[in-house]
């Protein structure tokens, strides 16, 4: 589950949106046209029936139902509405839900009118759940989660409504409330994004919900405003980051500049330096893109990348020893071997396992699931090595035209010969994370591979981070061992 906090100034517009007013009016007009068509259809029969006095009482009542135009719904459509795209789940006791949208908006806005006006009095929060949670996401569970979210965020003592929508593939609901409570106090919790993140994680653990990941799966063609700039910017920065030759902050800045992306560092009044990524005349704080793109985090990743490649060069048995051949045959023209540098252990928040690293270094393309900002459903991104540009490429489009050069295929075939099979192919990875190989985590190291049951556990929990999955997996294994009891010898 992910919560999106939105502020606004108009209670009526927000209530109209969550209760689908425009859609209801459209359906009402279509229903009215259908009834009028039925009236014209039965007009000859009506005239015939009017001459039969014996059937006036029965027939007249039936024709009257066709003659009377449909009356405009004055509030009942909040409960008995035509659209199947939404449903009112819950509301505070003082909301007049049977008197229509205007009455509901007035009731929610009432506390804000008892004090000096504020800029954004409307509180609007969207709770989005992962598609994997759809089978168990009943109205009762969604209502419980929404009300518990408001309690933990401190959004109490204020009028509210909770409306569920069914217009998307993933379950979600909207909470509309007043940012001024009954005592006239402003609810500032709606700007506490760190608390929002903590509350979402706590509710996900309590109700066993899937934690949404960020960033990379939204249909950019449907975006508007700054979002249409922000989402492609995330893709471009991620594409620069995964290039293995980018090993320090300066080379990262140079590569971004070649993509038309500038980086600014601004110092605020508190003395804290904030990082901004700029494209054209737009600039975005790094947290609005992805917290992964902070300078501190990226410099740690670049440092780990340098140490990893240095360790791969000095590791015995991983690199050929061509010096004696060069001394004996200094003038022979041998083709330079093609070496594909390994990818980073983590690309855009997704861990690259040993098998995918090996496939990538063999010139094949691999796929990973990445989410866009605000997204919850991972979407396939393809990564392969471009032999012409000598750099990795990431795209959503399947690489139909990707070809492995014959020289590289021969090179792989020679490495897989019996003489070199004892040494293995490619580069071995001995460090699963920045901190190196931890003794109790030997089973998860790249050079030994992950256990099959842990891989199955990852497949069952696609939205879970690698570290969280590893911790949960170990806890389950310990619990199973305790249930089995000690081994008998």
ZIKA-V390168 format. One record per residue. RES is the residue in three letters. PSI is psi as a letter, one per 30 degrees, with the letter a starting at -180 (* if undefined). Layout:
# ZIKA-V390168
res=RES psi=PSI
res=RES psi=PSI
This chain:
# ZIKA-V390168
res=UNK psi=k
res=UNK psi=k
res=UNK psi=k
res=UNK psi=k
res=UNK psi=k
res=UNK psi=k
res=UNK psi=l
res=UNK psi=l
res=UNK psi=f
res=UNK psi=j
res=UNK psi=e
res=UNK psi=e
res=UNK psi=e
res=UNK psi=e
res=UNK psi=e
res=UNK psi=e
res=UNK psi=e
res=UNK psi=f
res=UNK psi=g
res=UNK psi=h
res=UNK psi=e
res=UNK psi=e
res=UNK psi=e
res=UNK psi=e
res=UNK psi=e
res=UNK psi=e
res=UNK psi=e
res=UNK psi=e
res=UNK psi=e
res=UNK psi=e
res=UNK psi=e
res=UNK psi=e
res=UNK psi=e
res=UNK psi=e
res=UNK psi=e
res=UNK psi=e
res=UNK psi=e
res=UNK psi=e
res=UNK psi=e
res=UNK psi=e
res=UNK psi=e
res=UNK psi=g
res=UNK psi=e
res=UNK psi=e
res=UNK psi=e
res=UNK psi=e
res=UNK psi=e
res=UNK psi=e
res=UNK psi=f
res=UNK psi=f
res=UNK psi=f
res=UNK psi=j
res=UNK psi=f
res=UNK psi=f
res=UNK psi=g
res=UNK psi=e
res=UNK psi=e
res=UNK psi=e
res=UNK psi=e
res=UNK psi=e
res=UNK psi=e
res=UNK psi=e
res=UNK psi=f
res=UNK psi=e
res=UNK psi=f
res=UNK psi=f
res=UNK psi=e
res=UNK psi=k
res=UNK psi=k
res=UNK psi=k
res=UNK psi=k
res=UNK psi=k
res=UNK psi=k
res=UNK psi=g
res=UNK psi=f
res=UNK psi=f
res=UNK psi=f
res=UNK psi=e
res=UNK psi=e
res=UNK psi=i
res=UNK psi=l
res=UNK psi=e
res=UNK psi=k
res=UNK psi=g
res=UNK psi=f
res=UNK psi=l
res=UNK psi=k
res=UNK psi=j
res=UNK psi=e
res=UNK psi=l
res=UNK psi=l
res=UNK psi=l
res=UNK psi=f
res=UNK psi=g
res=UNK psi=k
res=UNK psi=i
res=UNK psi=f
res=UNK psi=f
res=UNK psi=g
res=UNK psi=l
res=UNK psi=e
res=UNK psi=e
res=UNK psi=e
res=UNK psi=e
res=UNK psi=e
res=UNK psi=e
res=UNK psi=e
res=UNK psi=e
res=UNK psi=f
res=UNK psi=e
res=UNK psi=e
res=UNK psi=f
res=UNK psi=f
res=UNK psi=g
res=UNK psi=a
res=UNK psi=k
res=UNK psi=k
res=UNK psi=l
res=UNK psi=e
res=UNK psi=i
res=UNK psi=f
res=UNK psi=k
res=UNK psi=k
res=UNK psi=j
res=UNK psi=k
res=UNK psi=k
res=UNK psi=j
res=UNK psi=k
res=UNK psi=l
res=UNK psi=k
res=UNK psi=f
res=UNK psi=f
res=UNK psi=f
res=UNK psi=e
res=UNK psi=e
res=UNK psi=f
res=UNK psi=i
res=UNK psi=l
res=UNK psi=e
res=UNK psi=e
res=UNK psi=e
res=UNK psi=e
res=UNK psi=e
res=UNK psi=e
res=UNK psi=e
res=UNK psi=e
res=UNK psi=e
res=UNK psi=e
res=UNK psi=e
res=UNK psi=e
res=UNK psi=e
res=UNK psi=f
res=UNK psi=f
res=UNK psi=g
res=UNK psi=i
res=UNK psi=l
res=UNK psi=h
res=UNK psi=k
res=UNK psi=k
res=UNK psi=l
res=UNK psi=l
res=UNK psi=k
res=UNK psi=k
res=UNK psi=k
res=UNK psi=k
res=UNK psi=g
res=UNK psi=g
res=UNK psi=l
res=UNK psi=f
res=UNK psi=k
res=UNK psi=k
res=UNK psi=l
res=UNK psi=l
res=UNK psi=k
res=UNK psi=k
res=UNK psi=k
res=UNK psi=l
res=UNK psi=k
res=UNK psi=g
res=UNK psi=k
res=UNK psi=a
res=UNK psi=f
res=UNK psi=g
res=UNK psi=g
res=UNK psi=k
res=UNK psi=k
res=UNK psi=j
res=UNK psi=f
res=UNK psi=f
res=UNK psi=f
res=UNK psi=g
res=UNK psi=i
res=UNK psi=e
res=UNK psi=e
res=UNK psi=e
res=UNK psi=e
res=UNK psi=e
res=UNK psi=e
res=UNK psi=e
res=UNK psi=e
res=UNK psi=e
res=UNK psi=e
res=UNK psi=e
res=UNK psi=e
res=UNK psi=e
res=UNK psi=e
res=UNK psi=g
res=UNK psi=h
res=UNK psi=l
res=UNK psi=k
res=UNK psi=k
res=UNK psi=k
res=UNK psi=l
res=UNK psi=k
res=UNK psi=b
res=UNK psi=h
res=UNK psi=g
res=UNK psi=k
res=UNK psi=j
res=UNK psi=f
res=UNK psi=f
res=UNK psi=f
res=UNK psi=l
res=UNK psi=l
res=UNK psi=b
res=UNK psi=f
res=UNK psi=e
res=UNK psi=f
res=UNK psi=e
res=UNK psi=e
res=UNK psi=e
res=UNK psi=e
res=UNK psi=e
res=UNK psi=e
res=UNK psi=e
res=UNK psi=e
res=UNK psi=e
res=UNK psi=e
res=UNK psi=e
res=UNK psi=e
res=UNK psi=e
res=UNK psi=f
res=UNK psi=k
res=UNK psi=f
res=UNK psi=f
res=UNK psi=j
res=UNK psi=g
res=UNK psi=l
res=UNK psi=e
res=UNK psi=e
res=UNK psi=e
res=UNK psi=e
res=UNK psi=e
res=UNK psi=e
res=UNK psi=e
res=UNK psi=e
res=UNK psi=e
res=UNK psi=f
res=UNK psi=g
res=UNK psi=g
res=UNK psi=k
res=UNK psi=l
res=UNK psi=k
res=UNK psi=k
res=UNK psi=k
res=UNK psi=k
res=UNK psi=k
res=UNK psi=a
res=UNK psi=f
res=UNK psi=f
res=UNK psi=f
res=UNK psi=k
res=UNK psi=k
res=UNK psi=k
res=UNK psi=k
res=UNK psi=k
res=UNK psi=k
res=UNK psi=k
res=UNK psi=k
res=UNK psi=b
res=UNK psi=g
res=UNK psi=k
res=UNK psi=k
res=UNK psi=k
res=UNK psi=k
res=UNK psi=e
res=UNK psi=f
res=UNK psi=f
res=UNK psi=d
res=UNK psi=k
res=UNK psi=f
res=UNK psi=f
res=UNK psi=g
res=UNK psi=l
res=UNK psi=e
res=UNK psi=e
res=UNK psi=e
res=UNK psi=e
res=UNK psi=e
res=UNK psi=e
res=UNK psi=e
res=UNK psi=e
res=UNK psi=e
res=UNK psi=e
res=UNK psi=e
res=UNK psi=e
res=UNK psi=e
res=UNK psi=e
res=UNK psi=e
res=UNK psi=e
res=UNK psi=e
res=UNK psi=e
res=UNK psi=e
res=UNK psi=f
res=UNK psi=k
res=UNK psi=k
res=UNK psi=f
res=UNK psi=f
res=UNK psi=k
res=UNK psi=l
res=UNK psi=i
res=UNK psi=f
res=UNK psi=e
res=UNK psi=e
res=UNK psi=e
res=UNK psi=e
res=UNK psi=e
res=UNK psi=f
res=UNK psi=i
res=UNK psi=f
res=UNK psi=f
res=UNK psi=k
res=UNK psi=j
res=UNK psi=k
res=UNK psi=k
res=UNK psi=k
res=UNK psi=k
res=UNK psi=k
res=UNK psi=k
res=UNK psi=j
res=UNK psi=k
res=UNK psi=l
res=UNK psi=l
res=UNK psi=l
res=UNK psi=e
res=UNK psi=k
res=UNK psi=j
res=UNK psi=h
res=UNK psi=f
res=UNK psi=k
res=UNK psi=k
res=UNK psi=j
res=UNK psi=l
res=UNK psi=e
res=UNK psi=e
res=UNK psi=e
res=UNK psi=e
res=UNK psi=e
res=UNK psi=e
res=UNK psi=e
res=UNK psi=f
res=UNK psi=g
res=UNK psi=g
res=UNK psi=l
res=UNK psi=k
res=UNK psi=l
res=UNK psi=k
res=UNK psi=l
res=UNK psi=j
res=UNK psi=k
res=UNK psi=k
res=UNK psi=l
res=UNK psi=k
res=UNK psi=f
res=UNK psi=l
res=UNK psi=f
res=UNK psi=j
res=UNK psi=k
res=UNK psi=k
res=UNK psi=k
res=UNK psi=k
res=UNK psi=k
res=UNK psi=k
res=UNK psi=l
res=UNK psi=k
res=UNK psi=j
res=UNK psi=f
res=UNK psi=e
res=UNK psi=f
res=UNK psi=h
res=UNK psi=l
res=UNK psi=l
res=UNK psi=k
res=UNK psi=k
res=UNK psi=l
res=UNK psi=f
res=UNK psi=k
res=UNK psi=k
res=UNK psi=i
res=UNK psi=e
res=UNK psi=g
res=UNK psi=k
res=UNK psi=k
res=UNK psi=k
res=UNK psi=k
res=UNK psi=e
res=UNK psi=e
res=UNK psi=e
res=UNK psi=e
res=UNK psi=e
res=UNK psi=e
res=UNK psi=e
res=UNK psi=e
res=UNK psi=e
res=UNK psi=f
res=UNK psi=g
res=UNK psi=l
res=UNK psi=e
res=UNK psi=e
res=UNK psi=g
res=UNK psi=f
res=UNK psi=f
res=UNK psi=f
res=UNK psi=l
res=UNK psi=l
res=UNK psi=a
res=UNK psi=k
res=UNK psi=k
res=UNK psi=k
res=UNK psi=f
res=UNK psi=j
res=UNK psi=f
res=UNK psi=a
res=UNK psi=e
res=UNK psi=f
res=UNK psi=a
res=UNK psi=j
res=UNK psi=k
res=UNK psi=e
res=UNK psi=f
res=UNK psi=g
res=UNK psi=e
res=UNK psi=f
res=UNK psi=g
res=UNK psi=l
res=UNK psi=e
res=UNK psi=f
res=UNK psi=f
res=UNK psi=l
res=UNK psi=k
res=UNK psi=l
res=UNK psi=e
res=UNK psi=f
res=UNK psi=e
res=UNK psi=e
res=UNK psi=e
res=UNK psi=e
res=UNK psi=e
res=UNK psi=e
res=UNK psi=f
res=UNK psi=i
res=UNK psi=f
res=UNK psi=f
res=UNK psi=k
res=UNK psi=l
res=UNK psi=e
res=UNK psi=e
res=UNK psi=e
res=UNK psi=e
res=UNK psi=e
res=UNK psi=e
res=UNK psi=e
res=UNK psi=e
res=UNK psi=e
res=UNK psi=e
res=UNK psi=e
res=UNK psi=e
res=UNK psi=e
res=UNK psi=e
res=UNK psi=e
res=UNK psi=e
res=UNK psi=e
res=UNK psi=e
res=UNK psi=f
res=UNK psi=l
res=UNK psi=l
res=UNK psi=k
res=UNK psi=k
res=UNK psi=*
